[in-house]
């Protein structure tokens, strides 16, 4: 932590900029489910009809297999409606076939193409579908059944997407960092994180970093990111703080006086119930930023890369961040609606509450 700032000042800055994930476009992409397509509804209705006809789990499974062989995405719709997840059916299948020579694929999409695996997976899925869809067998009106299936689609979506949301959210911070640096033509590794945030991190002396600038072989800036949008309880409360502490200790030991800057990307209302974890990160990181202040990452990255950028901040923000701005002697302009359009037309880059433009 910089000697010019106290932990209390950093806490206050964090609170002033904490991420409102409820209105963030990235989060919203998970919150709203698209409508089922006509082919998806028709495939599901065929399963409902098979169940209504009193067919066995094996016979229902045959219907499911036929429909999913026609359209591989249907298996995901049926898994969602049954209250399952991509991983649960595969893990349960591996448990059910333990000790047998059954090749379980790494995606449910391939299950209908694997006869030995489908012998177990088909009736398993049919049983789950029966529990959910059997009550719909009494609905005689086709249009009414369409609406009920759509309601079921919307109701089961949050549970279905929970795992994907958690996985993607855990990498969204580093993704936004990578996109920002790439947009300003600042070198970093792994460069592919701008397109694939799930790609492996960079290892420096056996410590993992989300991004490093400009490269792993000539590292000058290291990023660790962590986002918590809910109370995570005691398990994992201090994980972020421990990782930042470990990273800082390694950098001091391995690089001595010429050590890289350690910057944390830390955000989310979950840290309000994890004060110790937040304090540990704010105290041990040299610098920190949040989604709305991600422009600070661009400032530090440009500084260590001997590149000049100009930051445009809303009125009053330059004063609130004066200590940071003075540390890096970055030029600042005033941002209002009139200048925003002109700056974007001049290839300025959106960086949280600010706009950034490379000047050299």
C-alpha positions as CSV (number, residue, x, y, z in Angstrom):
1,X,0.0,0.0,0.0
2,X,1.3,3.5,-0.9
3,X,2.6,5.5,2.0
4,X,0.4,8.4,0.9
5,X,-2.8,6.4,1.6
6,X,-4.2,4.9,4.7
7,X,-6.2,1.7,4.9
8,X,-9.2,3.8,6.0
9,X,-8.9,6.0,2.9
10,X,-8.8,2.9,0.7
11,X,-11.8,1.5,2.4
12,X,-13.7,4.7,1.8
13,X,-12.7,4.7,-1.9
14,X,-13.9,1.1,-2.2
15,X,-17.3,1.9,-0.7
16,X,-17.7,4.9,-2.9
17,X,-17.2,2.8,-6.0
18,X,-18.6,-0.7,-5.1
19,X,-19.9,-2.5,-8.1
20,X,-23.7,-2.4,-8.6
21,X,-23.8,-5.8,-10.3
22,X,-27.7,-5.7,-10.4
23,X,-27.6,-3.3,-13.3
24,X,-24.4,-4.4,-15.0
25,X,-24.8,-5.6,-18.6
26,X,-22.6,-8.6,-18.0
27,X,-24.7,-9.7,-15.1
28,X,-27.9,-9.0,-17.0
29,X,-26.8,-11.3,-19.7
30,X,-27.4,-14.2,-17.3
31,X,-30.6,-12.8,-15.7
32,X,-32.9,-13.0,-18.7
33,X,-33.7,-16.2,-20.5
34,X,-34.6,-16.1,-24.2
35,X,-37.9,-17.7,-25.2
36,X,-37.9,-21.3,-26.3
37,X,-37.8,-21.7,-30.0
38,X,-40.7,-23.6,-31.8
39,X,-38.5,-26.6,-32.5
40,X,-37.5,-26.7,-28.8
41,X,-41.1,-26.5,-27.7
42,X,-42.1,-29.2,-30.1
43,X,-39.3,-31.6,-29.0
44,X,-40.3,-31.1,-25.4
45,X,-44.0,-31.7,-26.1
46,X,-43.1,-35.0,-27.7
47,X,-41.5,-36.0,-24.4
48,X,-44.6,-34.8,-22.5
49,X,-46.8,-36.9,-24.8
50,X,-44.6,-40.0,-24.3
51,X,-44.9,-39.6,-20.5
52,X,-48.7,-39.0,-20.9
53,X,-49.0,-42.2,-22.8
54,X,-47.6,-44.2,-19.9
55,X,-44.4,-45.2,-21.6
56,X,-41.5,-46.6,-19.6
57,X,-38.3,-44.6,-18.8
58,X,-36.5,-46.6,-21.5
59,X,-39.2,-45.6,-24.1
60,X,-39.2,-42.0,-23.0
61,X,-35.4,-42.1,-23.2
62,X,-35.7,-43.3,-26.8
63,X,-37.9,-40.2,-27.6
64,X,-35.3,-37.9,-25.9
65,X,-32.5,-39.5,-27.9
66,X,-34.3,-39.2,-31.2
67,X,-35.0,-35.5,-30.6
68,X,-31.5,-34.7,-29.3
69,X,-29.9,-36.5,-32.3
70,X,-31.9,-34.1,-34.5
71,X,-30.8,-31.1,-32.6
72,X,-28.0,-31.4,-30.1
73,X,-29.0,-28.3,-28.1
74,X,-32.3,-29.9,-27.1
75,X,-30.5,-32.0,-24.5
76,X,-29.5,-28.8,-22.7
77,X,-33.1,-27.5,-22.7
78,X,-34.4,-30.8,-21.3
79,X,-31.6,-30.9,-18.6
80,X,-32.6,-27.3,-17.6
81,X,-36.3,-28.1,-17.4
82,X,-35.6,-31.3,-15.4
83,X,-33.7,-29.1,-12.8
84,X,-30.3,-30.7,-13.6
85,X,-27.0,-29.1,-14.7
86,X,-24.4,-29.9,-17.4
87,X,-22.1,-31.4,-14.8
88,X,-24.5,-33.3,-12.6
89,X,-25.7,-35.7,-15.2
90,X,-22.1,-36.5,-16.2
91,X,-20.8,-36.9,-12.6
92,X,-23.8,-39.1,-11.7
93,X,-23.2,-41.1,-14.8
94,X,-19.5,-41.6,-13.9
95,X,-20.6,-42.8,-10.5
96,X,-23.2,-45.2,-11.9
97,X,-20.7,-46.7,-14.3
98,X,-17.7,-46.9,-12.0
99,X,-15.7,-50.1,-12.7
100,X,-17.4,-50.5,-16.1
101,X,-15.8,-49.8,-19.4
102,X,-18.1,-46.9,-20.3
103,X,-16.7,-43.8,-22.0
104,X,-18.5,-40.8,-20.5
105,X,-18.1,-37.8,-22.8
106,X,-17.2,-34.4,-21.4
107,X,-20.4,-32.8,-22.6
108,X,-24.1,-34.0,-22.4
109,X,-24.5,-33.1,-26.1
110,X,-22.5,-36.3,-27.0
111,X,-24.4,-38.7,-24.7
112,X,-27.0,-39.7,-27.4
113,X,-24.1,-40.7,-29.7
114,X,-22.6,-43.0,-27.1
115,X,-24.8,-46.2,-26.9
116,X,-23.2,-47.6,-23.8
117,X,-23.4,-44.3,-21.9
118,X,-26.9,-43.7,-23.1
119,X,-28.1,-47.0,-21.7
120,X,-27.6,-45.4,-18.3
121,X,-28.0,-41.7,-19.0
122,X,-31.3,-42.1,-21.0
123,X,-33.4,-43.7,-18.3
124,X,-31.7,-41.4,-15.7
125,X,-32.8,-38.3,-17.6
126,X,-36.2,-39.7,-18.4
127,X,-36.8,-40.3,-14.6
128,X,-36.0,-36.6,-13.9
129,X,-38.1,-35.4,-16.7
130,X,-41.1,-37.5,-15.6
131,X,-41.1,-35.9,-12.2
132,X,-41.3,-32.4,-13.7
133,X,-43.3,-33.0,-16.9
134,X,-45.8,-35.6,-15.9
135,X,-48.2,-33.1,-14.3
136,X,-48.3,-31.3,-17.7
137,X,-49.8,-34.4,-19.4
138,X,-53.3,-33.3,-18.3
139,X,-53.1,-30.1,-20.3
140,X,-55.1,-30.7,-23.5
141,X,-54.8,-27.3,-25.1
142,X,-51.6,-27.1,-27.2
143,X,-51.3,-23.3,-26.9
144,X,-51.7,-23.5,-23.1
145,X,-49.0,-26.2,-22.9
146,X,-46.7,-23.9,-24.9
147,X,-47.1,-21.2,-22.3
148,X,-46.6,-23.6,-19.4
149,X,-43.4,-24.9,-21.0
150,X,-42.2,-21.3,-21.5
151,X,-43.0,-20.5,-17.8
152,X,-41.0,-23.6,-16.8
153,X,-38.2,-22.4,-19.0
154,X,-38.0,-19.0,-17.3
155,X,-38.4,-20.5,-13.8
156,X,-35.6,-23.0,-14.2
157,X,-33.1,-20.7,-15.9
158,X,-31.6,-19.1,-12.7
159,X,-30.6,-22.6,-11.4
160,X,-29.4,-23.8,-14.7
161,X,-27.2,-20.7,-15.3
162,X,-25.8,-20.5,-11.7
163,X,-22.7,-22.5,-12.4
164,X,-22.0,-20.7,-15.7
165,X,-22.5,-17.3,-14.0
166,X,-20.1,-18.2,-11.2
167,X,-17.5,-19.4,-13.6
168,X,-17.8,-16.4,-15.9
169,X,-18.1,-13.9,-13.1
170,X,-14.9,-15.2,-11.5
171,X,-13.1,-14.2,-14.7
172,X,-15.0,-11.1,-15.7
173,X,-12.7,-8.7,-13.9
174,X,-9.5,-9.9,-15.6
175,X,-11.4,-10.0,-18.9
176,X,-12.3,-6.3,-18.6
177,X,-8.7,-5.5,-17.6
178,X,-7.4,-7.4,-20.7
179,X,-9.9,-5.7,-23.0
180,X,-8.9,-2.3,-21.7
181,X,-5.2,-2.8,-22.0
182,X,-5.6,-4.3,-25.5
183,X,-7.8,-1.4,-26.6
184,X,-5.0,1.0,-25.6
185,X,-2.3,-1.2,-27.3
186,X,-0.5,-1.9,-24.1
187,X,1.4,-5.2,-24.0
188,X,0.3,-7.8,-21.5
189,X,0.2,-11.6,-21.0
190,X,-1.7,-13.8,-21.5
191,X,-2.8,-11.7,-24.5
192,X,-5.6,-14.2,-25.3
193,X,-7.5,-13.2,-22.1
194,X,-9.0,-10.3,-24.1
195,X,-10.9,-12.9,-26.1
196,X,-10.9,-16.0,-23.8
197,X,-10.9,-15.0,-20.1
198,X,-10.9,-18.7,-19.1
199,X,-7.4,-19.3,-20.5
200,X,-4.6,-20.2,-18.0
201,X,-3.1,-17.5,-15.8
202,X,0.6,-16.5,-15.9
203,X,2.9,-18.2,-13.4
204,X,5.8,-16.2,-11.9
205,X,7.9,-18.2,-9.5
206,X,5.0,-20.6,-8.9
207,X,2.6,-17.8,-8.1
208,X,-0.4,-17.3,-10.4
209,X,-1.3,-13.9,-11.7
210,X,-4.4,-13.0,-13.8
211,X,-2.4,-10.6,-16.0
212,X,1.2,-9.3,-16.1
213,X,2.5,-6.2,-18.0
214,X,4.3,-6.1,-20.3
215,X,5.3,-9.9,-20.3
216,X,6.2,-12.7,-18.0
217,X,9.8,-12.5,-19.0
218,X,10.0,-8.7,-18.2
219,X,7.3,-8.3,-15.7
220,X,6.7,-4.8,-14.3
221,X,3.1,-5.0,-13.2
222,X,1.1,-8.0,-11.8
223,X,-2.7,-8.2,-11.4
224,X,-4.7,-10.2,-9.0
225,X,-8.5,-10.0,-9.3
226,X,-11.3,-11.1,-7.0
227,X,-15.1,-10.2,-7.1
228,X,-17.7,-11.1,-4.5
229,X,-21.3,-10.3,-5.2
230,X,-22.8,-12.1,-2.2
231,X,-21.9,-13.3,1.3
232,X,-19.7,-16.3,0.8
233,X,-19.7,-17.3,4.5
234,X,-16.6,-18.4,6.3
235,X,-15.3,-20.8,3.6
236,X,-13.0,-18.9,1.4
237,X,-13.4,-15.6,3.2
238,X,-9.7,-14.8,3.3
239,X,-8.7,-16.5,0.0
240,X,-8.3,-13.2,-1.9
241,X,-6.3,-11.6,0.9
242,X,-4.1,-14.7,1.3
243,X,-3.3,-14.8,-2.4
244,X,-2.4,-11.1,-2.5
245,X,-0.2,-11.5,0.6
246,X,1.5,-14.5,-0.9
247,X,2.0,-12.7,-4.2
248,X,3.5,-9.7,-2.5
249,X,5.9,-11.8,-0.4
250,X,7.1,-13.6,-3.5
251,X,7.7,-10.4,-5.5
252,X,9.6,-8.8,-2.6
253,X,11.8,-12.0,-2.2
254,X,12.5,-12.6,-5.9
255,X,12.8,-9.1,-7.2
256,X,14.1,-7.2,-4.2
257,X,14.2,-3.4,-4.8
258,X,13.3,-3.8,-8.5
259,X,10.1,-5.6,-7.8
260,X,7.0,-5.3,-10.0
261,X,3.9,-3.4,-8.9
262,X,1.2,-5.6,-7.4
263,X,-2.3,-4.3,-8.3
264,X,-5.5,-5.7,-7.1
265,X,-8.8,-5.6,-9.0
266,X,-11.3,-6.0,-6.1
267,X,-15.0,-5.3,-6.1
268,X,-18.5,-6.5,-5.1
269,X,-20.9,-6.0,-2.2
270,X,-19.9,-9.4,-0.8
271,X,-16.8,-7.7,0.7
272,X,-19.1,-5.8,3.0
273,X,-19.5,-9.0,5.0
274,X,-15.9,-10.0,4.5
275,X,-14.2,-6.9,5.9
276,X,-11.1,-8.9,6.9
277,X,-10.6,-10.2,3.4
278,X,-11.1,-6.8,1.9
279,X,-8.7,-5.1,4.4
280,X,-6.1,-7.8,3.6
281,X,-6.2,-7.0,-0.1
282,X,-6.3,-3.3,0.3
283,X,-3.4,-3.4,2.8
284,X,-1.1,-5.7,0.8
285,X,-1.6,-4.5,-2.8
286,X,0.5,-1.6,-4.0
287,X,-2.5,-0.3,-6.0
288,X,-6.1,-1.3,-6.5
289,X,-9.0,-0.6,-8.8
290,X,-12.7,-1.5,-9.2
291,X,-15.0,-1.9,-12.2
292,X,-15.8,1.9,-12.1
293,X,-12.1,2.8,-11.5
294,X,-10.6,0.3,-13.9
295,X,-9.0,3.4,-15.6
296,X,-6.4,3.3,-12.8
297,X,-5.2,0.0,-14.2
298,X,-4.6,1.6,-17.5
299,X,-2.7,4.5,-15.8
300,X,-0.3,2.1,-14.0
301,X,0.1,-0.2,-17.1
302,X,0.9,2.8,-19.3
303,X,3.4,4.1,-16.7
304,X,5.4,0.9,-16.5
305,X,5.3,0.6,-20.3
306,X,6.7,4.2,-20.8
307,X,3.5,5.0,-22.7
308,X,1.6,8.3,-22.3
309,X,-2.2,8.2,-22.0
310,X,-4.7,10.9,-21.0
311,X,-7.6,10.2,-18.7
312,X,-10.9,12.0,-18.8
313,X,-12.8,12.0,-15.5
314,X,-16.2,13.4,-14.5
315,X,-16.1,16.6,-12.6
316,X,-14.8,16.2,-9.1
317,X,-13.2,12.8,-9.6
318,X,-9.8,14.2,-10.3
319,X,-9.7,15.7,-6.8
320,X,-11.0,12.5,-5.2
321,X,-8.1,10.6,-6.9
322,X,-5.5,13.3,-6.7
323,X,-3.0,11.2,-4.7
324,X,-3.1,8.4,-7.2
325,X,-2.9,10.7,-10.2
326,X,0.0,12.6,-8.8
327,X,1.9,9.4,-8.2
328,X,1.8,8.6,-11.9
329,X,1.8,12.2,-13.2
330,X,-1.0,11.4,-15.6
331,X,-2.7,14.2,-17.5
332,X,-6.4,14.5,-16.8
333,X,-9.2,16.1,-18.7
334,X,-12.8,16.9,-17.7
335,X,-15.4,14.5,-19.0
336,X,-19.0,15.6,-19.7
337,X,-21.6,14.5,-22.2
338,X,-20.5,17.0,-24.8
339,X,-16.9,15.8,-24.8
340,X,-17.7,12.1,-24.4
341,X,-19.0,11.8,-28.0
342,X,-16.0,13.7,-29.4
343,X,-13.6,11.5,-27.5
344,X,-15.2,8.3,-28.5
345,X,-15.1,9.5,-32.1
346,X,-11.4,10.1,-31.6
347,X,-10.9,6.4,-30.5
348,X,-11.0,7.0,-26.7
349,X,-11.5,3.9,-24.7
350,X,-14.2,3.4,-22.1
351,X,-12.6,2.7,-18.8
352,X,-15.2,2.5,-16.0
353,X,-16.3,6.0,-15.1
354,X,-13.6,7.5,-17.3
355,X,-12.4,7.6,-20.9
356,X,-8.8,6.9,-21.8
357,X,-6.9,7.8,-24.9
358,X,-3.3,6.9,-25.9
359,X,-1.3,10.0,-26.7
360,X,2.1,8.5,-27.7
